[in-house]
Amino acid sequence: MKLHETYGYKWGKVKWMMYTYRNEKTLFVIYCEDRPLRTPMGYAVECHSEEVAKQLCKDLDEFGEEPSNPLSLVAFQYAFIDFFSKLPRQELEESVSSGLDINWDWTFSCPTATPKPLMDWIALFGTHSANAANGKNWLSTLSLTQLCAVSVLGRAIESVNIPFILATSLKPKHLSKFSAEVSKRYGT
């Protein structure tokens, strides 16, 4: 078994954690020190790509093992291993599509009834009646990896509507303006 690149993660001021990956048959398995790293559900953290394994080790070094940071590939890999590779697609799709519920997705609830801000909100996010059904149809066309990405991003920003807009109707030249407008309204 060949040991690949090693990365370190400072845990507080006490311990230096070493993340490595090893090619084991057809998979790259991530190790923390000399033990296979486990997901929150107890499964080994593994992938089919050496580049993904390398990035996982770098992200573990930078962000740690917590699966809640959507900036880290760890969030996606843990979710994929624990849920998206184990549960039936229908169940996963229903779970992600519940994020398009009018009571869950903040983009469907404009905080004002004043005409100009309301119209700006609708121009930015659309309406529940226009986007929810189309969003559910869109989810059914995604690969499991894409569905997992929507789930992780949707959970992080409390909106499945935003990934739907990004993937289906936003032109690349409008991305930075859209991002700024979302940040202004989301309070980040």
PyMOL commands that set and color helices and strands:
alter all, ss='L'
color gray80, all
select helices_A, chain A and resi 50-63+73-84+89-100+106-108+115-125+128-139+144-157+161-168+172-186
alter helices_A, ss='H'
color red, helices_A
select strands_A, chain A and resi 3-11+15-24+27-32+35-36+46-47
alter strands_A, ss='S'
color yellow, strands_A
deselect
rebuild
show_as cartoon
